Amino acid sequence: MIPARSGAAAARPPAQQGIIQASLGAGLPMNSSFSYKGFAITARTFQIRGSGRWTLDLLIGRRSGLRTFSGPVTYSTEEAAITGCCELGRRIIDGQVKDCSVADLS
């Protein structure tokens, strides 16, 4: 798991974070945001150019705080990646993912 980022870094796309260069937002379905226990989970998955694979990349927000999370897993379809993002987001919120927390988000 890539460590969470917050503040200004959370607002920057992965290309600016130096993770993977790709364009965000292309092809994202309109229902890629979910609510869970008072948090908003937003899938930011994108297709890795030339591979046909989709990333595990998400935002978790609550009130005015945001944090990004991403992982090394990739998926063969956008739908599977969005599902993976939602599942990971729930596990992070529930405190089940080591070194990933949103407990301090106000």
N, CA and C atoms as an extended XYZ file, in Angstrom:
318
Properties=species:S:1:pos:R:3:atomname:S:1:resname:S:1:resid:I:1 pbc="F F F"
N         0.845       -1.163        0.000 N   MET     1
C         0.000        0.000        0.000 CA  MET     1
C         0.894        1.231        0.000 C   MET     1
N         0.597        2.168       -0.849 N   ILE     2
C         1.321        3.431       -0.894 CA  ILE     2
C         0.753        4.313        0.206 C   ILE     2
N         1.595        4.958        1.011 N   PRO     3
C         1.103        5.760        2.133 CA  PRO     3
C         0.122        6.839        1.690 C   PRO     3
N        -0.761        7.161        2.598 N   ALA     4
C        -1.770        8.180        2.336 CA  ALA     4
C        -1.136        9.549        2.204 C   ALA     4
N        -1.783       10.389        1.441 N   ARG     5
C        -1.366       11.774        1.296 CA  ARG     5
C        -2.541       12.636        1.672 C   ARG     5
N        -2.277       13.769        2.268 N   SER     6
C        -3.365       14.675        2.610 CA  SER     6
C        -2.992       16.082        2.208 C   SER     6
N        -3.908       17.016        2.403 N   GLY     7
C        -3.658       18.421        2.076 CA  GLY     7
C        -3.533       18.641        0.593 C   GLY     7
N        -2.584       19.486        0.195 N   ALA     8
C        -2.420       19.858       -1.213 CA  ALA     8
C        -2.057       18.660       -2.070 C   ALA     8
N        -1.288       17.721       -1.517 N   ALA     9
C        -0.902       16.552       -2.298 CA  ALA     9
C        -2.108       15.706       -2.668 C   ALA     9
N        -3.137       15.704       -1.837 N   ALA    10
C        -4.327       14.913       -2.120 CA  ALA    10
C        -5.066       15.447       -3.331 C   ALA    10
N        -4.950       16.730       -3.603 N   ALA    11
C        -5.672       17.344       -4.710 CA  ALA    11
C        -4.952       17.157       -6.038 C   ALA    11
N        -3.678       16.796       -6.008 N   ARG    12
C        -2.923       16.652       -7.243 CA  ARG    12
C        -3.139       15.278       -7.863 C   ARG    12
N        -3.235       15.195       -9.194 N   PRO    13
C        -3.358       13.897       -9.841 CA  PRO    13
C        -2.063       13.104       -9.706 C   PRO    13
N        -2.127       11.764       -9.888 N   PRO    14
C        -0.945       10.928       -9.737 CA  PRO    14
C         0.247       11.355      -10.576 C   PRO    14
N         0.025       11.922      -11.762 N   ALA    15
C         1.155       12.338      -12.594 CA  ALA    15
C         2.013       13.348      -11.849 C   ALA    15
N         1.391       14.242      -11.074 N   GLN    16
C         2.145       15.229      -10.325 CA  GLN    16
C         2.733       14.640       -9.057 C   GLN    16
N         2.174       13.542       -8.560 N   GLN    17
C         2.717       12.883       -7.392 CA  GLN    17
C         3.867       11.968       -7.783 C   GLN    17
N         4.074       11.745       -9.075 N   GLY    18
C         5.169       10.916       -9.540 CA  GLY    18
C         4.870        9.428       -9.456 C   GLY    18
N         3.617        9.028       -9.331 N   ILE    19
C         3.286        7.615       -9.217 CA  ILE    19
C         3.210        6.994      -10.614 C   ILE    19
N         2.229        7.390      -11.388 N   ILE    20
C         2.039        6.890      -12.752 CA  ILE    20
C         1.466        8.036      -13.566 C   ILE    20
N         1.988        8.247      -14.751 N   GLN    21
C         1.448        9.319      -15.570 CA  GLN    21
C         0.276        8.792      -16.377 C   GLN    21
N        -0.861        9.420      -16.180 N   ALA    22
C        -2.080        9.064      -16.912 CA  ALA    22
C        -3.071       10.197      -16.732 C   ALA    22
N        -4.085       10.227      -17.549 N   SER    23
C        -5.085       11.279      -17.394 CA  SER    23
C        -6.198       10.769      -16.495 C   SER    23
N        -6.571       11.582      -15.514 N   LEU    24
C        -7.639       11.217      -14.603 CA  LEU    24
C        -8.981       11.623      -15.175 C   LEU    24
N       -10.010       10.942      -14.732 N   GLY    25
C       -11.362       11.324      -15.089 CA  GLY    25
C       -11.850       10.718      -16.390 C   GLY    25
N       -10.968       10.282      -17.248 N   ALA    26
C       -11.402        9.729      -18.520 CA  ALA    26
C       -12.139        8.420      -18.281 C   ALA    26
N       -13.401        8.389      -18.641 N   GLY    27
C       -14.164        7.164      -18.560 CA  GLY    27
C       -14.699        6.816      -17.185 C   GLY    27
N       -14.552        7.675      -16.183 N   LEU    28
C       -15.090        7.348      -14.870 CA  LEU    28
C       -16.607        7.415      -14.899 C   LEU    28
N       -17.262        6.371      -14.405 N   PRO    29
C       -18.712        6.444      -14.343 CA  PRO    29
C       -19.157        7.481      -13.327 C   PRO    29
N       -20.360        7.979      -13.476 N   MET    30
C       -20.835        9.029      -12.591 CA  MET    30
C       -21.047        8.539      -11.168 C   MET    30
N       -21.223        7.239      -10.938 N   ASN    31
C       -21.496        6.725       -9.612 CA  ASN    31
C       -20.239        6.156       -8.948 C   ASN    31
N       -19.105        6.787       -9.124 N   SER    32
C       -17.870        6.270       -8.552 CA  SER    32
C       -17.616        6.801       -7.147 C   SER    32
N       -18.595        7.470       -6.527 N   SER    33
C       -18.497        7.930       -5.148 CA  SER    33
C       -19.520        7.192       -4.301 C   SER    33
N       -19.088        6.828       -3.092 N   PHE    34
C       -19.922        6.063       -2.186 CA  PHE    34
C       -19.820        6.655       -0.794 C   PHE    34
N       -20.879        6.530       -0.012 N   SER    35
C       -20.863        6.964        1.389 CA  SER    35
C       -20.745        5.735        2.276 C   SER    35
N       -19.923        5.872        3.338 N   TYR    36
C       -19.744        4.776        4.288 CA  TYR    36
C       -19.368        5.361        5.641 C   TYR    36
N       -20.203        5.137        6.632 N   LYS    37
C       -19.958        5.580        8.003 CA  LYS    37
C       -19.585        7.059        8.100 C   LYS    37
N       -20.262        7.892        7.326 N   GLY    38
C       -20.018        9.329        7.374 CA  GLY    38
C       -18.854        9.807        6.529 C   GLY    38
N       -18.215        8.918        5.808 N   PHE    39
C       -17.102        9.256        4.924 CA  PHE    39
C       -17.561        9.127        3.476 C   PHE    39
N       -16.940        9.881        2.589 N   ALA    40
C       -17.154        9.738        1.150 CA  ALA    40
C       -15.947        9.008        0.572 C   ALA    40
N       -16.200        7.929       -0.128 N   ILE    41
C       -15.149        7.173       -0.825 CA  ILE    41
C       -15.323        7.452       -2.304 C   ILE    41
N       -14.288        7.962       -2.945 N   THR    42
C       -14.345        8.271       -4.372 CA  THR    42
C       -13.279        7.476       -5.107 C   THR    42
N       -13.707        6.621       -6.006 N   ALA    43
C       -12.773        5.864       -6.843 CA  ALA    43
C       -12.159        6.814       -7.860 C   ALA    43
N       -10.833        6.829       -7.935 N   ARG    44
C       -10.122        7.650       -8.923 CA  ARG    44
C        -9.343        6.748       -9.867 C   ARG    44
N        -9.861        5.575      -10.114 N   THR    45
C        -9.162        4.604      -10.939 CA  THR    45
C        -8.962        5.137      -12.359 C   THR    45
N        -7.890        4.751      -12.956 N   PHE    46
C        -7.636        5.118      -14.347 CA  PHE    46
C        -6.921        3.971      -15.031 C   PHE    46
N        -7.028        3.937      -16.340 N   GLN    47
C        -6.398        2.876      -17.118 CA  GLN    47
C        -4.942        3.231      -17.382 C   GLN    47
N        -4.080        2.290      -17.078 N   ILE    48
C        -2.649        2.486      -17.304 CA  ILE    48
C        -2.384        2.334      -18.799 C   ILE    48
N        -1.847        3.374      -19.373 N   ARG    49
C        -1.636        3.423      -20.820 CA  ARG    49
C        -0.842        2.211      -21.321 C   ARG    49
N        -1.374        1.585      -22.334 N   GLY    50
C        -0.688        0.478      -22.982 CA  GLY    50
C        -0.857       -0.873      -22.304 C   GLY    50
N        -1.424       -0.904      -21.107 N   SER    51
C        -1.538       -2.175      -20.396 CA  SER    51
C        -2.959       -2.729      -20.405 C   SER    51
N        -3.948       -1.847      -20.558 N   GLY    52
C        -5.332       -2.274      -20.466 CA  GLY    52
C        -5.775       -2.561      -19.043 C   GLY    52
N        -4.926       -2.284      -18.060 N   ARG    53
C        -5.233       -2.549      -16.651 CA  ARG    53
C        -5.679       -1.260      -15.971 C   ARG    53
N        -6.492       -1.415      -14.913 N   TRP    54
C        -7.034       -0.290      -14.160 CA  TRP    54
C        -6.429       -0.267      -12.766 C   TRP    54
N        -6.161        0.926      -12.259 N   THR    55
C        -5.471        1.103      -10.980 CA  THR    55
C        -6.413        1.060       -9.778 C   THR    55
N        -5.808        0.871       -8.611 N   LEU    56
C        -6.490        0.971       -7.319 CA  LEU    56
C        -6.073        2.313       -6.733 C   LEU    56
N        -6.936        3.312       -6.885 N   ASP    57
C        -6.615        4.685       -6.492 CA  ASP    57
C        -7.907        5.338       -6.008 C   ASP    57
N        -7.924        5.841       -4.772 N   LEU    58
C        -9.153        6.376       -4.214 CA  LEU    58
C        -8.905        7.546       -3.280 C   LEU    58
N        -9.956        8.304       -3.061 N   LEU    59
C        -9.985        9.398       -2.090 CA  LEU    59
C       -10.970        9.027       -0.995 C   LEU    59
N       -10.627        9.352        0.244 N   ILE    60
C       -11.582        9.247        1.340 CA  ILE    60
C       -11.674       10.631        1.956 C   ILE    60
N       -12.884       11.117        2.090 N   GLY    61
C       -13.096       12.453        2.637 CA  GLY    61
C       -14.158       12.472        3.714 C   GLY    61
N       -14.010       13.452        4.578 N   ARG    62
C       -15.009       13.685        5.621 CA  ARG    62
C       -14.951       15.155        5.964 C   ARG    62
N       -16.075       15.822        5.873 N   ARG    63
C       -16.174       17.259        6.084 CA  ARG    63
C       -15.134       17.966        5.224 C   ARG    63
N       -14.144       18.607        5.804 N   SER    64
C       -13.178       19.363        4.988 CA  SER    64
C       -11.869       18.612        4.773 C   SER    64
N       -11.738       17.388        5.272 N   GLY    65
C       -10.493       16.646        5.116 CA  GLY    65
C       -10.565       15.607        4.015 C   GLY    65
N        -9.464       15.451        3.283 N   LEU    66
C        -9.344       14.454        2.219 CA  LEU    66
C        -8.025       13.710        2.360 C   LEU    66
N        -8.034       12.460        1.981 N   ARG    67
C        -6.792       11.698        1.954 CA  ARG    67
C        -6.847       10.750        0.757 C   ARG    67
N        -5.726       10.600        0.062 N   THR    68
C        -5.660        9.680       -1.074 CA  THR    68
C        -4.998        8.385       -0.635 C   THR    68
N        -5.404        7.312       -1.288 N   PHE    69
C        -4.804        6.002       -1.077 CA  PHE    69
C        -4.681        5.324       -2.429 C   PHE    69
N        -3.649        4.535       -2.596 N   SER    70
C        -3.494        3.748       -3.816 CA  SER    70
C        -2.759        2.470       -3.460 C   SER    70
N        -2.838        1.511       -4.343 N   GLY    71
C        -2.190        0.237       -4.082 CA  GLY    71
C        -1.622       -0.361       -5.347 C   GLY    71
N        -0.844       -1.421       -5.192 N   PRO    72
C        -0.166       -2.039       -6.337 CA  PRO    72
C        -1.067       -2.939       -7.182 C   PRO    72
N        -2.248       -3.271       -6.679 N   VAL    73
C        -3.163       -4.160       -7.397 CA  VAL    73
C        -3.726       -3.447       -8.612 C   VAL    73
N        -3.841       -4.160       -9.720 N   THR    74
C        -4.522       -3.624      -10.902 CA  THR    74
C        -5.642       -4.583      -11.294 C   THR    74
N        -6.577       -4.080      -12.074 N   TYR    75
C        -7.767       -4.838      -12.441 CA  TYR    75
C        -7.939       -4.838      -13.949 C   TYR    75
N        -8.599       -5.871      -14.447 N   SER    76
C        -8.791       -5.985      -15.897 CA  SER    76
C        -9.930       -5.115      -16.416 C   SER    76
N       -10.851       -4.701      -15.524 N   THR    77
C       -11.954       -3.840      -15.958 CA  THR    77
C       -12.096       -2.646      -15.023 C   THR    77
N       -12.684       -1.602      -15.544 N   GLU    78
C       -12.936       -0.413      -14.741 CA  GLU    78
C       -13.913       -0.724      -13.607 C   GLU    78
N       -14.931       -1.505      -13.906 N   GLU    79
C       -15.925       -1.872      -12.891 CA  GLU    79
C       -15.275       -2.616      -11.720 C   GLU    79
N       -14.394       -3.553      -12.028 N   ALA    80
C       -13.697       -4.293      -10.970 CA  ALA    80
C       -12.809       -3.368      -10.152 C   ALA    80
N       -12.170       -2.403      -10.796 N   ALA    81
C       -11.307       -1.454      -10.091 CA  ALA    81
C       -12.129       -0.572       -9.154 C   ALA    81
N       -13.282       -0.116       -9.594 N   ILE    82
C       -14.146        0.707       -8.748 CA  ILE    82
C       -14.618       -0.100       -7.541 C   ILE    82
N       -14.984       -1.344       -7.765 N   THR    83
C       -15.382       -2.220       -6.664 CA  THR    83
C       -14.221       -2.401       -5.684 C   THR    83
N       -13.018       -2.615       -6.210 N   GLY    84
C       -11.835       -2.752       -5.362 CA  GLY    84
C       -11.560       -1.496       -4.557 C   GLY    84
N       -11.743       -0.337       -5.161 N   CYS    85
C       -11.550        0.935       -4.459 CA  CYS    85
C       -12.547        1.073       -3.310 C   CYS    85
N       -13.788        0.733       -3.574 N   CYS    86
C       -14.824        0.833       -2.547 CA  CYS    86
C       -14.533       -0.125       -1.388 C   CYS    86
N       -14.156       -1.347       -1.710 N   GLU    87
C       -13.839       -2.327       -0.668 CA  GLU    87
C       -12.634       -1.895        0.165 C   GLU    87
N       -11.589       -1.400       -0.504 N   LEU    88
C       -10.415       -0.928        0.233 CA  LEU    88
C       -10.778        0.271        1.102 C   LEU    88
N       -11.574        1.183        0.576 N   GLY    89
C       -12.002        2.343        1.353 CA  GLY    89
C       -12.734        1.939        2.620 C   GLY    89
N       -13.625        0.978        2.510 N   ARG    90
C       -14.354        0.489        3.691 CA  ARG    90
C       -13.393       -0.129        4.709 C   ARG    90
N       -12.443       -0.916        4.231 N   ARG    91
C       -11.476       -1.544        5.141 CA  ARG    91
C       -10.612       -0.498        5.833 C   ARG    91
N       -10.210        0.553        5.120 N   ILE    92
C        -9.416        1.629        5.724 CA  ILE    92
C       -10.244        2.338        6.793 C   ILE    92
N       -11.483        2.679        6.483 N   ILE    93
C       -12.356        3.360        7.442 CA  ILE    93
C       -12.575        2.495        8.680 C   ILE    93
N       -12.686        1.187        8.494 N   ASP    94
C       -12.881        0.269        9.615 CA  ASP    94
C       -11.596       -0.021       10.393 C   ASP    94
N       -10.456        0.558        9.941 N   GLY    95
C        -9.188        0.378       10.643 CA  GLY    95
C        -8.535       -0.973       10.404 C   GLY    95
N        -8.842       -1.619        9.288 N   GLN    96
C        -8.331       -2.954        8.995 CA  GLN    96
C        -7.112       -2.975        8.081 C   GLN    96
N        -6.617       -1.801        7.687 N   VAL    97
C        -5.462       -1.745        6.776 CA  VAL    97
C        -4.300       -1.096        7.513 C   VAL    97
N        -3.234       -1.843        7.667 N   LYS    98
C        -2.066       -1.365        8.400 CA  LYS    98
C        -1.498       -0.081        7.779 C   LYS    98
N        -1.148        0.859        8.614 N   ASP    99
C        -0.534        2.132        8.216 CA  ASP    99
C        -1.438        3.020        7.362 C   ASP    99
N        -2.730        2.755        7.351 N   CYS   100
C        -3.675        3.588        6.613 CA  CYS   100
C        -4.814        3.952        7.566 C   CYS   100
N        -4.968        5.238        7.835 N   SER   101
C        -5.995        5.674        8.767 CA  SER   101
C        -6.646        6.967        8.299 C   SER   101
N        -7.904        7.093        8.646 N   VAL   102
C        -8.631        8.335        8.395 CA  VAL   102
C        -9.233        8.863        9.700 C   VAL   102
N        -8.788        8.305       10.808 N   ALA   103
C        -9.349        8.652       12.119 CA  ALA   103
C        -9.201       10.146       12.423 C   ALA   103
N        -8.187       10.798       11.890 N   ASP   104
C        -7.947       12.213       12.183 CA  ASP   104
C        -8.691       13.174       11.257 C   ASP   104
N        -9.387       12.665       10.250 N   LEU   105
C       -10.123       13.553        9.345 CA  LEU   105
C       -11.321       14.132       10.093 C   LEU   105
N       -11.432       15.453       10.044 N   SER   106
C       -12.548       16.093       10.784 CA  SER   106
C       -13.768       16.235        9.922 C   SER   106
